[in-house]
């Protein structure tokens, strides 16, 4: 081809990817454009170059002709393909592109104008002998509309002359409906298309929507590439399309092909276009609707049955003129081979009036196989925004005949899964097997009563903070800062699952304070545990801690936890079906991943029940239900940072004797407490900071009592993996569940417990006898002095600290910044990874420390110390350590004025000798 070597695609989504593919096959260099919402979209990555247009709203990005022309100039593009939607049928845009000396890959500006207004298109069609519905020209008033309708006969369709995509259309059954709709359609026409013109057409019911695919060379030759049926629609917008159109009498098919070609040939049509018709299956007559002077969304079904590349033909014509298109395309009537069906996958909820569904896509599974083509832009991590059409992609199935194609599409849709949002894939899978569709007895109203056929849990009201969690959570990623998450009260969560017959760790719901209202589409068994709360099924009270039967269509309401306790847990038989992220279904809201959409539930969400049930439902015995209270005793293990190094002995005594109160600003990251202020064993944190609570960043254990300055915080399952504050005690693993039930205003006391007993505490007992009998070692399990040879330190001083009953913290050297100590931490971590003893869950490095997290049922913290000493003995002297390294050059600006100002403020207001 000639004319240009760089193509700019002025669109987004799956059509942008489709055009890029055809352009690459022709050796063209490609340029993508994008809005802020599409910065990470696939078409941006796949183009040779990408240019930002502006903010997310289309009017500020994809509809800005000036920005698109500027992008073309900046990248040397010689042609612009508008795809469909946005500027595709905008005559002013096409004219501006051609005035700039660029090729517009589409019809001429004059043709876009001719077909852009439906009443003008009707006039052209009438002149070409195309069969027309009884209708009018542009109407001047509602009175004129009413007079015309009385002649045409009701029902009538009131249509915006500049409309498209089903927008600006209203069916009116009588004069009163016409009068009620007139002003609204005029306003919508003005707002959506910039012209208030409306006209009337006879409304056919039942009706099918058929269309003829055309391709013109701009010199008078027009190829007819068969026809399509697009009758399965919602809100007058297509959902399923197929080629060739089934059940069309041969004489009607021939008439549509002949008249559509005459219409296009009469104006020397250029590029791809579609003549659309409404077909009356009772009278077996078809009538002209409009011409879409652009590429259609459904073009793949035509490509499948005719073996053509419509996008490629458009590019060839734009680059080389009429001679670049093969003569064979126009030489003879082409016959389709086989049958193709396309399903548009929209981010919409069929059970809520096809309202758009927006949010984070957490997982995507698209079908593959013979006869299957997928054109899509959605992928895991995509953000479906409210700014654009909710089309995510299209699944196209090809078969030797119509039934084979429909069967193949049905199977492909069964293999299609998009998590985090709601789509219509299930509805389409159901509809393509509908007897009406199989018998070609469907029409444009067939989808009016279509629903989502798959079991679903509708979130009618999300409650205060409801998240999906599972057990044991996201284990194994502490070293890179990803917390385990999981339920804050694992005991109540586990019992809810067991009550409905699930595995104890199956995904369920954690409810904070105020619960959700959920509607179940199929009969379901649920259980509600945790804090006392009112539970109702269809307005009838139900009990906690036992299986509850919810009928199909039933509504479960979980009220507000009145106390004692803070969190409620809901298990659904089979579990909640959400994708696994880093090995867990748990939601980490701060990170925006896991669970449903990486966030707490919101009203309008749809959850899917899983298939995890393994046993019969059963009531939770009283002896297994945790004891809830407003005054709590938390069993803790000593360490890692106790007396006399960090706290005074009086501080630790006060810790065990004082009462603390839970603050209102507590969360899953940590439970903040109010209590006595420590006197501290030191005046400051040395090199680590001004306050005596400061230490160099060290890994934390979940349940650690972290003194952030003088404020104690119990670190939760969504808390930080490391930080610069001391932790004198850690909640015993057997008592960790209590963190989830601590409520603002509750009283908390701490009592030491032996490490060996920490995992065996009975949740049904408020304060077991074991509490108050700690190990008495201030958390220091073992230590050894530095090994020195002359002035050379062979091995630094090493301290092995208890960090709960399932963590040991290895600290090297003194509280000073020393790169050699950090290298030793790394070397020990590498040796431990090589040894890989059973029972280790995480290994997390700090600045001069290494924390090893174990499964306490397999390997308690103190049992690991011997191995850690042996591995450390195997390491060479610190001065001889060799660790992998690399040199990285970054464009840094350390001497930036803002940095200088920040340093000066810190020095003046906090500390002038900070490292």
N, C-alpha and C positions, 0 to 999 in steps of 0.2 A: 504494500500500500504506500501511498505518497501523501504529501500534504502536511503531516506533523509526525513527530517522533515522541512527544510527551503528552499524555492525557491527564487532565484533572477531572476527578470524579466529584461532582458537586452534590453529594448525598451521603448517607450514613447506612448503618445496619447491613442486612443481608444483601441488599441490592448493590451497595458499594463494593462488597466482597465479590459479588458475581461479575461486576464490570471489571474490576481489577484482574480477575482470572482471565477473562477473554482478552484484555489488553496485553497481559503478560504473554499469552500464547501467540500474540502477533508481534512480539518483540518490542512493545512500546514501554517507555519509561512511564511510571505512574506517580501521581500526586493525589494524596487524600487531604480532605479538609475536615475539621472537627470543631465541635463546641467544647466548652469546659466539661460538660457532662459526658462526653465521649472521648476524653483524653486517653483513656486506656483501652479503647475499643479495638477489636481485631483488625478492622479495616485501616486503622491508623498504623498499626505495626506492620501490616502486610504491604503497604505502598512503599515505593522507593523514597518518597519524601512526604511529609505531612505538615500542614499549615493550620494554625489556630485561627478560627473565624471570630470567636467572641463568646459571651456567656451562653448558658444553656438554652434560654428561650429561642425558638426558631427565628423569631423576628429580629433577634440580635446576632444571629449566626448564619444558619443555613439559608435564610431568605434574604441575606444581604448580598445583592449583586455586586456592589462596590468592593466588598471584602473578597468575594470569589474572584473577581477580575484582578484585584491586587495580588492574590495568591498565585494566579496564573502568570502574571507578569514576573513575579519574584522567582518563580520556578522554571520559567521558560516553556510553560505548557502551550501547545498549539491548538488544543481542542478541549472542550468541556462537555462531559456527559452528565445530564441532570438526573438520570435514573427515572424514578417515578415519585410523585408527591413533590413537596417543596416547590421548586421552580420549573418542574418538568413541562408544565403547560402554560408557562408564563411568557407571553409574547414579548413583553418589554425586556425580560431577561435575555431571551434569544436574540432580540434586536441589538441589545447592548453588547452581547458577546461577539456577534458578527461585525458590529461597528468597530470593535477593538481589533479586528483582523484575525479573530480566532474562529475555529470551526465549532458550530453548535451541533452536537450529535443528536439529532432529532428533526422533527418537521420544521418548515420555515416559519418565521414569525407570522407571516400572513396566514398560513394554515392554522397556526395556533389560535389566531384571532378568529378565524372563520368558524372553528369548531369549539372555541372556548365559551361562547354563549349559546346555550342550548336552543334558544328560539331561532338563532341564525343557522345553526346546524340543521334544524328541522326544514328551514327553507331550502338549503342546499340539497337535503335528502329528497325533498319533494320534487325538485327540478331534475334529480337523477332517477326518478321513478322508484325510489325506495318506499316500501309500504309504511304508512304512518298511522299512528293512533289518532283518533279525533282529538283535537287540541286547539290551543289559541296561540297568538303571539304574546308579546309582553303586555301585561295588564296594567291599567292606569289606576284602578280603584277596586275596592271590594265589591262595589255594586256591579261593576263590569264583570268581575269574576263570577258573581252569583248568576248574572244573566247568561254568561257563556256556559256555566255548569248545567243550567236547566236545559240547554240545547244538547250538550254532549251526553248528559245523563249521568246520575250518580251510580257508583262512587267515582270520585275524581282524585287525581294526584296533583297537589299544589307544589310546584317545583321552583327553586331558585335557578334563574337562567345561567348563573355563573357557578353553579354547584358541582359537587363531585364527591365521591366516596360516601354517598348516602346522606350527606349533610344538606340541609335546606329542602327537605322533602316531607310532605305531610299528606296522609290519606284522609279524605273527607267524605263521610258517608251521606251527609245531607247539608242543607244550606246553613244550619246553625253551626255545624262543625267547620264549615268553610269560613264563615265570618269569624269564628273564634281563633282560627289558625292563621288568618291572612296577615295580620300585623306582626305576629311572631315570626313567620317565615320571611317577611320583608326585612325585619330587623336582623335576623340571622344571616340573610343573604348579604346585607350591607356590611355586617361585622366580619363575616368569613371570607367574602369574595370581592368586597369593594364596590359592589353594584347591587342596588335594591330590586332589580328586575325579577318578576315572578311570572309564571304562566301556568296554564292548566293542561292536563292530559287525561284522557279516559283511563281509569284504573282497572286493570284486568285482574280478576280473581276467579279461580286459581290461575297462577301464572308461573312460567319458567323464564329464567334469564339466560339467553343464549347470545353468543357473540362470534364474530368472524375476524380471524387474524389476517391482517394485511401487511404487505411490505411494498413500498413504492420507491422507484429509483429517482424520482424528482423530474423525470423527462417524459412521464406519461405511462410508463410500464408499471403495472401493479400485479403482484403475486398474491394469490389467495392461499393461505396456509391453514385451510380447514376451519373448524369451528370448535367452540367449547360450550359447556353448560356450567353456569355459575349460580344455580338457583338456591343452593343452600347458603342462606344469608342470615345475619342478625343485624338489626338496625339498618337495613338496606345496604349492608356491607358484606362482601363475599367472605365465606369461610372455607368452603370446599368447591373445587373446580375440577372439571374433567374434560378430556378430549379423546375422541370426537364427542359432540353432544349426542347422548343416547335418545332413542325414541323419537327422532325427528323424521317426519315423512320426507322421502327423497325429493319430491317436488318443492317442498318448503326449503330444504337445504340448498337446492340448486338456485332457488330464487334469492335467498340471502346472499349466497356467494356472488351471484351475477350482479345484483344491485349494489352490494357493498363495493365491489370492484369498480363499477361505473361511477359511484360517488367519489371514490379516491382518485380514479383516473381523470375525472373531469376537472380536478384542481391540481393535477400533476403532483400528487401527494409524494412526499419524501420521507423515507425512513419507516420505522415500525408504527403501526396504529391498529386500533380495534374498533369495528363497528358493532354497537351493542343493540340488542333487540329484546323486546318482551314477547314471549311466545304463549299463545292461548292454546293449551292442549285439548280443550273441548272443541273449539272451532277449528283447530289445526291451522291457525294463522299466526304470523309473526309481524310485529310492528317495530319501527325504528325508535330507538331511545336516544342515542347520542353516539358521537365518535370520541374515543379516548385517543388523543393525538400524542401518544407516548408509548413507551414500553409498559406492559401490564404486569402486575404482580404475578399473575398466573401463567406467564409465558413459558415456564418450564414444561408444562404438559404438552404444549404444542411442539417444543423442541424434542420431547421424547418420542412422539408419534411420527414426526416428520424428519427426524435426524438432522436438524438444522441448529445453528447457533445464532439466534436473533440478535444478541448483543454484538457478536462478531460481525454480522452483516451491517449493523448500524455503524460500527467503527470503520469497516471497509468503505462504505458509501461516503461517510464524512471525510475520509482521508483521500479517497481516490476518485470520487465521482461515480456516475452511473456505470462506467466501464469496469469499475472495481467489483461490481456485483456479477456473479456468474449468470450468463444468459439462460442457463438451464432453469434458474429459479422462476423465470417468466415464460418459458417456452411452452409448458403444458400444465394441465391441471394435475396437482400432486395428490396422491391418495395416502391417507394415514395408514400406518402399520401398527396393529395392536391398540392398546388403550392405556391412558395414563390418568391418574387422579392425584390432586394436590390438596393437602390439608394445611391451612394456615394456623400456626400455633401462636395464639394471642395470650398476652399476660392479662387475662380477664377471668372473672369468676362467673361461670354460667348460672350458678344458683343465686347470684345477687344482681340479676339483670345485666350480666356481662360488664359489670363495673371494672375498670382497670385495676390491676394489682401491681403495686410498685414495691421496690425494696431490693435487698441484696439477694442475688442468686447464689445459693450455697453449694449446689451440685448440679451437674448436667449429664444426662445420659441420652445420647441421640442414636437412632437406629442405623444399622449398616446392613449390607448384603446385596445380593443380586437384585436388580430391578428397583433399587432404592437410591434416591438422591436426596440430600439434605442441603438446603440453602438456609443458613442461620448465622446470627451474629452472637447469640447468647453463649456464655461460658461461665464456669464457676468463678465467682468473684465479680461478675457483671452487676452493675447497679441499674435496675430498670427504673427510669425516671418518669415523672408525670408530664414531661415536656413534649414527648413525641408519641406517634402512633404506637400502640402496644404490641405490634407484630414482632415476635421474637425470631421467627423463621418459618420455613415451609418444609414439609415432608412430602416427597413426590414418589409415587409408586407406579411402576410400569408392568403390564402383563400382556399376555397374548390376547386376552379378551377382557371385557369389563369386569366380570366376576373375579377373574384372577387378579386384576389390578386392585379391586376393592379388598379382596382377601389379604393381599400383600400389604396394603395400606393399614388395614386393621391390625395385622401382626406387628408392623413397624411402630404404630402408635402405642401398642402394648409395651414396646421396648423403649418408649420415650419417657423420660422423667426429668423434671426441672424442679428443684427444691428451693424453698425460701419464698416463693410467690405461688399464686394460683394460675393455672393455665386451663385452656379448653381442650387439651389433648384427649382427656377421657371422654368428654362429650362427643367429640368427633369420632373416636373409636366406636362409640355406641351407635352413632347415627349412620355410619357407613354400613352397618349391619342391619339397619332398620328395614323391614319388609317393603315399606313405601319406596325407599331409595333403591333397593335391589330390583323392584318391579318398575322403576322409572315412573312412579306415581307421586313423586315428591314435587314440591313447588316452593316458591319464595317464602311461604309461611311455615314450612316444615320444622324449622328450628325454633319457632316461637315458644314451644313448650319443652324444648330440650333441656336436660339437667345434667349435672355431674353425676355419673353413675357409680363412682368409687366411694367407699366408706369415708366419711369425713367427720371432723369435730369442729364445728364453727364456734369461733370465739365471739360470743355476743357481747360480752363485757370482759375486758382483760384483767380487771382488778388492779391493785396498786403496783405490784412487781411480781409477775409470774414468768418463770423461765423453765426451759427443759433442762434437766440434769440427769446424769447417770452415775453409777458406781463402777469402779473407784474414781472416776473422773479422768482427767487428761494427765496420766502419769508418765514421767520420763523426759519432760522438757523443761524442768526447773532451771537447768544450767543456761538456757537461752531466754529465761525470763517468762516462760509460759506457765502460769499456775495450774494446779490440778482442777480447780473449780469443783464441780460435783455438789451434792446436797450438803447444806450446812449442818443438818441433823440427819446423819446417815442411818441412825437407828429407826427413826420414824419412816424414812424413805424406804428402807429395806422391808419393813413390815407391811407397808402399803403394797409393794410388789408381791410379797408372799401371799397377802390376803386375796389377790385376784388370780393367783396361780402363775405369776411371772417369775423368771429368774430374779434374784434379789437386786441385780444391778441394772435391770431394764430401764430404758429412758422413761421418766415420768416428770411430773410438774412440781416445782417448788414454788410455794405461794407465800408472799410476805404480807402479813397483816390482813389485807383485804383480798378476798378471793375472786375468781372469775365466774362468769356465767357461760356455760358451754352447751351447745346443741349437738346431739349425736344423731347421725343420719341412719345408723343401724343399731339394733339392740346391742347393748354393751354392759360389761360388768366393770365397776370401778370401786376403789376404796379410798377413803380420806382418813389420814392420820395426822399426828403432830399436835399442835396447839388446839384446845377446844374451840369449836366453831360450829355455827349453824349450817347444816347441809340440807338441801331440799331437792327433790326430783319432781318436776312438774308441780311445784308448790306444796308437796307433801314432805314432812320432815323425815330425814334418814339419819342413821347412826354412823358414827365414826368407828374405825378399827374393825370393820367387817365388810364383806362384799355387798355392793349395792347394785341392783339391776336397773339399768336405764333403758326404757323401751326405744324402739326406732322413732326418731323425731322428738325424743324426750329432752328436756332441758334440766341440766344439773346446775344448781346455784350453790356456791360456797361463799358464806358470809364473811364477817369480820371477826378475827380472833380477838376475843375479849380478855384473854389472859387466864391463867398463866401461859407463858409461851408466846412466841412471835411468828413462827412459821408453820405452815400447813403443807401436807404433801398429798398429791393425788396420783394414783396409779390407774392406768387403763389396761384392761386385760389385753395382752399382746404387746403392750408398750406403746410408745409414741414413735412413729416411723420418721426419723430425721436422719440425714446423712452423717456419717462419722467424719470428724475433723481431727486430725492428729490422734486418731485412735479412740475418740470419745464423742458422745453426743452432747456433752455438757456445754452449756452456754457460758461464754466469758464475755460479758457485755462491754467491759472496758476495751477489750481487744477487737470486738465486733466479729467474733466467729463462734461456731458451734451452735447447737440447738436449732431453733427455728429462725432463720434469717440473721443469726449472730446477735440477737437482741432479745429483750423482754417481749412478751406477747403484746399485741395491740388489738383493739377491737376491729373485727373484720378478718383477722387471720384465719387460716384453715389448717388444722392439724390432721394428720392421717394416722389411724391406729395401725399398729404393727402386728406381727404374727409370732411373738416371742413366748406365748403362754406354754408352760410345761407341766402344770399340775392343776388340780381342781381348786376352785376358790375355797377359802376357809377363814373363819374368824380368827383374829389375833388374840391369843390368850392374855389374860390380865397380867400374868407374870412377865410377859415380854414387852409390855408397854412402858415406855420410859416415864420416870417420875418427873413431872413438871412442877415448878414452884416460882415464887417471886423472890425467894432468898436462896441463893445457890452456894454450894461448896464445890469448888473446882479442884480436883486432884491434879497436882503438878509434879513434874520431875525437876530436880535442881539443875541449874546451869542453862546455857553455857557461861554466862557472865555474872558471877555472884560475888560474895564477899571472900576475902578482904580486898581483892584487886579493884573492883569497880564500885561496890556498895559497901557501906559499913555493916557490921554485924547487927547494929540496931536497925538499919534499913531493912535487912532480911527478916528480922524478928517482927518488925512492923508490917511487912508484907503479909506474913502469916496470921497476924492478929487483927489487922485493920479490916474494916468494911469498905468496899468500893461500890460506887453506883454506876450503872450503865448510862452513858450519855445518849442523847437523842440523835446525834450525828454519827451513828454507827451504821455499818453496811457490811456487805460480803467481803470487802477488802480488810476490814478490821472493826472490832468492837471497842470503842473508846470508853475509858473509865475515868471517874473522878475519885481521887483518894489522896492519902497523905503524900506530901512532897519528900523525896529522899534527901538525906543530908550529904550523901556521896562520900566515897573514900578518896576522891581526888578533886582537885580544883578545876581542872579542865580536861579536854580530850587529847591534849598534846597536839601532835601534828594533824590529828584527825579532825579537830575542830575546837571551838570555843567552849562548848558546854561539856560537863563531865560525862554526859550520856553519849558523846560522840566517840566512835571508833572508825577505823578504816572499814570500807564496805566489806561486809561479811554476809554469807548466805543465812537466810532465815528458815525456820521450820514453821509449818502451819500450826497455829496454836501457841506460838511464842508470845510471851508478855514483853512487848517492845516498849522501852521508855523513849518516847520521842520528846527529848528534853525532859521535863518533869511529868509529862502526861503518859500514863500507861495505856497501851493499845494491845488488845488480843488479836493477833494477825489471823485473818480468815482465809478461806480457800481461794479467794481471788486476790489475795494480798501480794506484796512484792516478794521477789525471790531473794533479793539481797538489799542491804542498806547500811547506813552508818550509825546505828544506834544499838545500845546494849540490851540484852534480854536475860533477866536473872532466872526465869523459870519458863517451862513449856507445859501446856496442858497435856495431861496424859492421854494417850491415844484412845483409851476406853471412855474418856470424858469429853472428847472433842465434839460429840454431838450436841453438847449443851450450848456451845457457841451459837448454834442456830436458833436457840430458843431464848437467849438473853434479850430482854425487852427493856426499852428506856425506862429508867427508874428502878429496875431490879437491883437487889443487893447481891454482891459477889464477895465471897471469901475464898482464899487460897489455902490449900493444905498439901504438904509434901507427901509423896508416895514413892515407894521403892520402884526403881526401873523395872524390876522383874514382875511387878504386879500391875503395872500401868495399863496393860492391854486387857486385863481380865476384870475390870470394874463392871459391876452390874448396873445397867441404866435404870432398872426399876427401883434401886435403893438410893435414897437422897444422899447419904454420906456413909459409905461403907466403912467397916472397921479398919480397913487397910490404910485409910487416909490419916495422915499425921505421922507416918513412919517412913520418912525419906531415907535416902542413902547416906546422908550426912557428909558428903564430900564436896559440897558447893559446886557440883557439876564437873569437877576436874577428875576424869577417870584415871588418867595417867599423865606423866610428864617426864621429860628428861632434859638434862642440861646440854648446852652447846658443847660440841667437840672442837677443840682449838689446837692448832699446831703452830706454835710461835705466834705470829700475828695473823695467821691464816685461819679462818673459820671453816672447818671441814663440814660440820653440820650445825645448823642453827638450833637454838633452844626450841623444843617442840612440846606443845600442850595438846592433849586429847580431851576434848570437852563433850559432855553429854548435851545434846540439843533435842531433848525429848527422848522417849524410849525407842524411837526409830530413826534417830539421826546422831551421827558423831561428827564433831567439828574439829578438824586438825588445824592448829595455828602454829605458824613458824615465826620465830624471832620476836623481837620487841616491837612495840607500837611505833614503828618508823616506816617511812616509805623506802622500799629497797627493791630494785628491779630483780635482784638475785633471788629474793624470797618469792616473788611472783613466778619466776622461772621454776623454782623448786615445786611450787604448787602445781604448775603445769606438768612437770615431770612425774610427780606422784599420780596425778590424774591419768596420765598416759599408761603408767605401769598398772594401775588398778583396772583400766580398760582391757589390758592384755590378760590380766589374771581372771577377770570376769567371774568372781564368786557368785554363787546363787544367792538370791535374796536382795540384791542391790537394785533399787529403783531409779535413783538419780545420783549423779555426782556433780556438784556445783562449786566452781571456784570463786573465791573472793580475791581481795588484793593480796593478802598474805595468809589465806586460809582455804581449806577445802572441806566441804560438807558432803558426807556420804549418807544418803537416805536409804533405809532398808525396809523390807517387809518384816515388821516385828514378829510376825508369827513364824518366820523362817530364820531370821537373824536379828537379834537385838543389837542396839548400838554398841554396848560395851563388849560384846562378843567379837566385834570387828577390830578392836584395837590391836590385838596381837598381829593380825595380818598386816595392818597398816604400818606397824613398826618394822615388820620384816621387809615390806616393800620399800620403805624409806631407807633401810639399811643397804638395799641393793643399789640405791642411787649414788652416783659419784658425788664428790664434794661440790658444793654450790658453785665454786669458782670454775669448775670444769664442766658444768652442764652445757650441753649443746641442744638448742631447741630450733625447730624450723622457723625461718624468718623470711621476710621479703621487704623490699623497699617500695614504698608508695609515694608518689608525688601528687599533691593536691593543690588546687589554686586557693590556698588559705590566705586570710587577711588578718593576722593576729594584731596588727597595729591599727585596726579600725577605730575611728573616734568613739563609736558607741561602746566598744570593748574597753577603751581607756576610761570612759566615764563610769562604766559599771565597776571597774576595779577601784577607782577613786572613791566611789560611794561605799563600797564594801569595806575598804580600808578605814574610811572615816567613821562609819557607823557600826561596824562589827569587829573587825580584827585586821591589824595592819601587817601581821606576819604570817598570814595563811599561806600554805604551800601553793 
